[in-house]
Amino acid sequence: MKRIEWIDAGKGVGIFLVVLGHALPSTTVAATAIWAFHMPLFFFLSGLTATPWSSGATPKFVRGLKGLLIPYLFFSLISIVLFMATQSNVLTKASWIGQLQQMACGVAGPDGKMRYNVPLWFFTCLIVVRLAFAAITSTVRARGTQLACIVFGALIAHGYVFAHFTSMMWNLDVALVALLFFTVGYCIQGLDINPAAWSRTLRWSAGLVAMLVFVAAVAANGRVDMNGRSFGNPWWFYAGAFAGIALMAGVANRLAHIKCIKILGQASIVIFPVHALFWLLPARAFSLVTWYASKISDADLFVSTVIAVIEIAACLPVYFAIVRWAPFLIGQPARHVRVLQTQTA
């Protein structure tokens, strides 16, 4: 199966924004803009390569789940060990059991759980999204009807679920929202949408409209956080998220020829959980490195960008090591992992 270069580039841009968004203080305009669409972008990009459920699709479906479950379990265990090493009650049996219970629950959420590695919530949420997508496509064949069912599920989430539940196991509640972005990505697979073939006027016009909608939505809705179940006004949330996705799709098409961006995209499955491990370091190993620790409270855009670049650079050797010596840890056999190779076995 050929890799789609602009999707790799989109993930590369997206993962940089994820790391930068985590480095920025939450009150900054830049953080508000990034958080408006960075996680919807990843669910959308995942949907672009999704296939509907069929009897012949079982092996691929299982491989897709393994590609999320195995990294989730591996990085969770590593994170728990490192997190407990920073705690005073490291030898307390109850504290270890508590962390393992949180791993089994798979939710970070507004309760502040999974402090050992909050970004891991994305893995469990995407697993639930894939399972729900398989269930829907196995019973409903028409794409329009599938999308209608999923829109209805999102409306139920905003109208009832979030109002009555703080969080649900394996982010089942957030998955109702994430599934919409995933399915929109799936539904446009068959459409011949290639911005590179558009006229310059059309590209600039589409980009300008998307930018205006995005700015208006972010200004009206403020900070959102899918993991924290904070969406503000749902209509502004979806307007901002889809406008941001459209803008990033255009950027990714323009950057699809840049090798390092595509490397970041392929490495995103490792960068997601590994960059969060650096959050544990300032309290112990880097207590004297004040410029690094300052990201928690008062880092500006320049410092946050430097922090993001350093964290990503530190994550890449981990990715390459896993690719070379333990590719099963990212849910793939060795013959399926080839960095920046046009085809996979």
C-alpha positions as CSV (number, residue, x, y, z in Angstrom):
1,M,0.0,0.0,0.0
2,K,1.4,3.4,-1.0
3,R,1.9,6.0,1.6
4,I,0.0,9.2,1.0
5,E,2.7,11.9,1.4
6,W,0.4,14.8,2.3
7,I,-1.2,12.8,5.1
8,D,2.3,12.1,6.5
9,A,3.1,15.8,6.2
10,G,-0.2,16.7,7.8
11,K,0.6,14.5,10.8
12,G,4.1,16.1,10.9
13,V,2.7,19.6,11.1
14,G,0.0,18.3,13.5
15,I,2.4,16.7,16.0
16,F,4.6,19.8,16.1
17,L,1.5,21.8,16.9
18,V,0.5,19.3,19.6
19,V,3.9,19.6,21.3
20,L,4.0,23.4,20.9
21,G,0.4,23.6,22.3
22,H,1.5,21.7,25.4
23,A,4.6,23.9,25.8
24,L,2.6,27.1,25.6
25,P,0.9,28.6,28.6
26,S,-2.8,27.8,28.3
27,T,-3.9,31.5,28.4
28,T,-2.0,32.6,25.3
29,V,-3.7,33.3,22.0
30,A,-1.4,30.9,20.2
31,A,-2.4,28.0,22.5
32,T,-6.1,28.8,22.1
33,A,-5.8,28.7,18.3
34,I,-3.8,25.4,18.3
35,W,-6.1,23.6,20.7
36,A,-9.1,24.6,18.6
37,F,-8.2,22.0,15.9
38,H,-5.0,20.0,16.7
39,M,-6.7,16.8,18.0
40,P,-9.7,16.9,15.5
41,L,-7.0,17.1,12.8
42,F,-5.5,13.7,13.9
43,F,-8.9,12.0,14.0
44,F,-9.6,13.4,10.6
45,L,-6.3,12.2,9.1
46,S,-6.9,8.8,10.6
47,G,-10.3,8.6,8.9
48,L,-8.7,9.4,5.5
49,T,-7.1,5.9,5.4
50,A,-10.0,4.0,7.1
51,T,-11.9,1.2,5.4
52,P,-15.5,0.1,6.1
53,W,-16.0,-3.1,7.9
54,S,-16.3,-6.3,5.8
55,S,-15.5,-9.9,6.4
56,G,-12.3,-9.6,4.3
57,A,-11.2,-6.6,6.3
58,T,-10.7,-8.4,9.6
59,P,-6.9,-8.8,9.4
60,K,-6.4,-5.2,8.5
61,F,-8.8,-4.1,11.2
62,V,-7.0,-6.2,13.9
63,R,-3.6,-4.8,12.8
64,G,-5.0,-1.3,13.1
65,L,-6.1,-2.0,16.7
66,K,-2.8,-3.6,17.6
67,G,-1.1,-0.6,16.2
68,L,-2.8,1.5,18.9
69,L,-3.2,-1.0,21.8
70,I,0.4,-2.2,22.0
71,P,1.9,1.3,22.0
72,Y,-0.7,2.4,24.5
73,L,0.2,-0.5,26.9
74,F,4.0,-0.1,26.4
75,F,4.2,3.7,26.8
76,S,1.8,3.6,29.7
77,L,3.9,1.1,31.6
78,I,7.1,3.1,30.9
79,S,5.4,6.3,31.9
80,I,4.0,4.8,35.2
81,V,7.5,3.6,36.2
82,L,9.1,7.0,35.5
83,F,6.2,8.9,37.2
84,M,6.4,6.7,40.3
85,A,10.1,7.3,40.4
86,T,9.3,11.0,41.0
87,Q,6.9,10.3,43.8
88,S,7.6,10.0,47.5
89,N,5.3,7.0,47.8
90,V,7.1,5.0,45.1
91,L,7.2,1.9,47.3
92,T,3.5,2.0,48.3
93,K,1.6,-0.9,46.8
94,A,-1.7,1.0,46.7
95,S,-0.1,3.8,44.6
96,W,1.1,1.4,42.0
97,I,-2.3,-0.3,41.8
98,G,-3.9,3.0,41.5
99,Q,-1.8,3.9,38.5
100,L,-2.4,0.6,36.8
101,Q,-6.2,1.0,37.4
102,Q,-6.0,4.4,35.6
103,M,-4.2,2.7,32.7
104,A,-6.9,0.1,32.5
105,C,-9.6,2.9,32.5
106,G,-7.7,4.8,29.8
107,V,-9.0,8.2,30.7
108,A,-7.2,11.4,31.7
109,G,-10.1,13.8,31.4
110,P,-11.2,16.7,33.7
111,D,-10.5,14.6,36.8
112,G,-6.8,14.9,36.2
113,K,-6.1,11.2,36.0
114,M,-3.2,9.6,34.1
115,R,-0.9,12.4,35.3
116,Y,2.0,10.0,34.3
117,N,1.2,10.7,30.6
118,V,-1.9,12.6,29.7
119,P,-1.6,12.5,25.9
120,L,-2.1,8.7,26.1
121,W,-5.9,9.4,26.2
122,F,-5.7,9.8,22.4
123,F,-4.8,6.1,21.9
124,T,-7.7,4.7,23.8
125,C,-10.1,7.2,22.3
126,L,-9.0,6.3,18.7
127,I,-9.4,2.6,19.6
128,V,-13.0,3.3,20.6
129,V,-13.5,5.4,17.4
130,R,-12.3,2.6,15.2
131,L,-14.5,0.0,17.0
132,A,-17.6,2.3,16.7
133,F,-16.8,3.0,13.0
134,A,-16.5,-0.8,12.3
135,A,-19.9,-1.4,14.1
136,I,-21.6,1.4,12.1
137,T,-20.2,0.5,8.7
138,S,-21.1,-3.2,9.3
139,T,-24.8,-2.3,9.7
140,V,-25.2,0.8,7.6
141,R,-23.9,0.8,4.0
142,A,-24.7,4.2,2.6
143,R,-22.1,6.8,3.5
144,G,-24.7,9.5,3.9
145,T,-26.7,7.5,6.4
146,Q,-23.5,6.6,8.3
147,L,-22.6,10.2,8.6
148,A,-26.1,11.1,9.7
149,C,-25.9,8.5,12.5
150,I,-22.6,9.8,13.6
151,V,-23.8,13.4,13.6
152,F,-26.7,12.3,15.8
153,G,-24.2,10.6,18.2
154,A,-22.3,13.9,18.5
155,L,-25.5,15.8,19.2
156,I,-26.3,13.3,21.9
157,A,-22.8,13.8,23.4
158,H,-23.2,17.5,23.6
159,G,-26.8,17.6,24.6
160,Y,-26.8,14.9,27.2
161,V,-23.6,12.8,27.8
162,F,-21.2,15.7,28.7
163,A,-23.9,17.2,31.0
164,H,-24.4,14.0,33.0
165,F,-21.0,12.2,33.0
166,T,-17.6,13.6,34.0
167,S,-15.9,11.0,31.8
168,M,-16.5,7.5,30.5
169,M,-14.1,4.5,30.3
170,W,-11.7,4.6,27.4
171,N,-13.1,8.1,26.5
172,L,-16.3,6.6,25.1
173,D,-18.0,10.0,25.5
174,V,-15.3,12.0,23.6
175,A,-15.2,9.3,21.0
176,L,-18.7,10.3,20.0
177,V,-17.2,13.7,18.9
178,A,-14.0,12.3,17.5
179,L,-15.9,9.8,15.4
180,L,-17.4,12.7,13.5
181,F,-14.0,14.0,12.4
182,F,-12.9,10.5,11.6
183,T,-15.9,9.8,9.5
184,V,-15.7,13.0,7.6
185,G,-12.1,12.0,6.7
186,Y,-13.4,8.6,5.5
187,C,-16.3,10.1,3.5
188,I,-14.1,12.4,1.4
189,Q,-11.7,9.6,0.4
190,G,-13.5,9.1,-2.8
191,L,-13.7,12.8,-3.7
192,D,-11.2,14.2,-6.2
193,I,-10.0,17.0,-3.9
194,N,-6.5,18.1,-4.9
195,P,-5.8,21.7,-4.0
196,A,-2.6,21.6,-6.0
197,A,-4.7,21.3,-9.2
198,W,-6.9,24.3,-8.3
199,S,-6.2,27.7,-9.8
200,R,-4.2,30.2,-7.6
201,T,-7.3,32.4,-7.2
202,L,-9.4,29.5,-6.0
203,R,-6.7,28.3,-3.6
204,W,-6.3,31.8,-2.1
205,S,-10.1,32.3,-1.9
206,A,-10.7,28.9,-0.1
207,G,-7.8,29.6,2.3
208,L,-9.1,33.1,3.0
209,V,-12.6,31.8,3.8
210,A,-11.2,29.0,6.0
211,M,-9.0,31.6,7.8
212,L,-11.9,34.0,8.4
213,V,-14.1,31.2,9.8
214,F,-11.3,29.9,12.0
215,V,-10.5,33.3,13.5
216,A,-14.1,34.1,14.1
217,A,-14.7,30.7,15.8
218,V,-11.6,30.9,18.0
219,A,-12.5,34.5,19.0
220,A,-16.1,33.6,19.8
221,N,-15.4,30.3,21.5
222,G,-12.2,30.7,23.4
223,R,-10.2,27.8,24.7
224,V,-11.4,24.2,24.0
225,D,-10.0,20.9,25.2
226,M,-11.3,17.6,23.9
227,N,-9.6,15.6,26.7
228,G,-11.0,18.0,29.3
229,R,-14.6,17.8,27.8
230,S,-14.5,21.6,27.3
231,F,-16.0,22.5,23.9
232,G,-17.6,25.8,24.6
233,N,-20.4,26.4,22.0
234,P,-20.5,23.2,19.9
235,W,-21.3,25.1,16.7
236,W,-18.3,27.4,17.1
237,F,-16.2,24.4,18.1
238,Y,-17.0,22.4,14.9
239,A,-16.7,25.5,12.7
240,G,-13.2,26.3,14.2
241,A,-12.1,22.7,14.1
242,F,-13.1,22.0,10.5
243,A,-11.7,25.4,9.3
244,G,-8.4,24.6,11.0
245,I,-8.4,21.2,9.4
246,A,-8.9,22.7,6.0
247,L,-6.1,25.2,6.5
248,M,-3.7,22.4,7.7
249,A,-4.7,20.2,4.7
250,G,-3.7,23.1,2.4
251,V,-0.4,23.5,4.3
252,A,0.3,19.8,4.2
253,N,-0.2,19.6,0.5
254,R,2.4,22.4,0.1
255,L,4.9,20.7,2.4
256,A,4.4,17.1,1.2
257,H,7.8,17.1,-0.6
258,I,9.8,18.0,2.6
259,K,11.4,14.9,4.0
260,C,11.7,16.0,7.6
261,I,8.1,16.9,7.9
262,K,7.1,13.5,6.6
263,I,9.4,11.8,9.1
264,L,7.7,13.7,11.9
265,G,4.4,12.4,10.6
266,Q,5.5,8.8,10.7
267,A,7.1,9.3,14.1
268,S,4.0,10.9,15.6
269,I,2.9,7.6,17.2
270,V,6.0,7.8,19.3
271,I,6.2,11.6,19.7
272,F,2.7,11.7,21.2
273,P,3.5,9.8,24.4
274,V,7.3,10.3,24.6
275,H,7.3,14.1,24.6
276,A,5.1,14.1,27.7
277,L,7.7,12.2,29.6
278,F,9.9,15.3,29.6
279,W,7.2,17.0,31.8
280,L,8.4,14.7,34.7
281,L,12.0,15.9,34.4
282,P,12.2,19.5,35.8
283,A,11.1,18.5,39.3
284,R,14.1,16.1,39.7
285,A,16.7,15.9,37.0
286,F,16.4,19.4,35.7
287,S,15.4,21.5,38.7
288,L,18.2,24.0,37.9
289,V,17.2,24.4,34.2
290,T,14.8,27.3,34.9
291,W,14.1,28.1,31.2
292,Y,12.8,24.6,30.7
293,A,10.7,24.5,33.9
294,S,9.2,27.9,33.1
295,K,7.1,26.5,30.3
296,I,4.6,25.4,32.9
297,S,3.7,29.0,33.7
298,D,5.2,31.8,31.8
299,A,7.0,30.7,28.6
300,D,6.5,33.0,25.6
301,L,6.0,31.8,22.1
302,F,9.7,31.8,21.2
303,V,10.8,29.9,24.3
304,S,7.9,27.4,23.8
305,T,8.9,26.9,20.2
306,V,12.4,26.1,21.2
307,I,11.1,23.7,23.9
308,A,8.9,22.0,21.3
309,V,11.8,21.6,18.9
310,I,14.1,20.2,21.6
311,E,11.4,17.7,22.8
312,I,10.7,16.5,19.3
313,A,14.4,16.2,18.5
314,A,14.8,14.1,21.7
315,C,11.9,11.9,20.7
316,L,13.2,11.0,17.2
317,P,16.0,8.7,18.4
318,V,13.5,6.8,20.4
319,Y,11.4,6.4,17.2
320,F,14.3,5.2,15.1
321,A,15.4,2.8,17.7
322,I,12.0,1.3,17.9
323,V,11.8,1.0,14.1
324,R,15.1,-0.8,14.0
325,W,15.0,-3.1,17.0
326,A,11.4,-3.4,18.3
327,P,8.8,-2.4,15.7
328,F,6.2,-4.5,17.4
329,L,6.1,-1.8,20.1
330,I,4.3,0.4,17.6
331,G,2.1,-2.5,16.5
332,Q,3.9,-3.4,13.3
333,P,6.1,-6.3,12.2
334,A,9.6,-5.3,11.0
335,R,8.8,-5.8,7.3
336,H,6.0,-3.2,7.6
337,V,8.1,-0.4,9.0
338,R,10.2,1.5,6.4
339,V,10.8,5.1,7.1
340,L,9.9,7.3,4.1
341,Q,9.7,4.3,1.8
342,T,7.1,4.6,-1.0
343,Q,5.7,1.2,-0.5
344,T,5.3,-1.2,2.4
345,A,5.2,-5.0,2.3
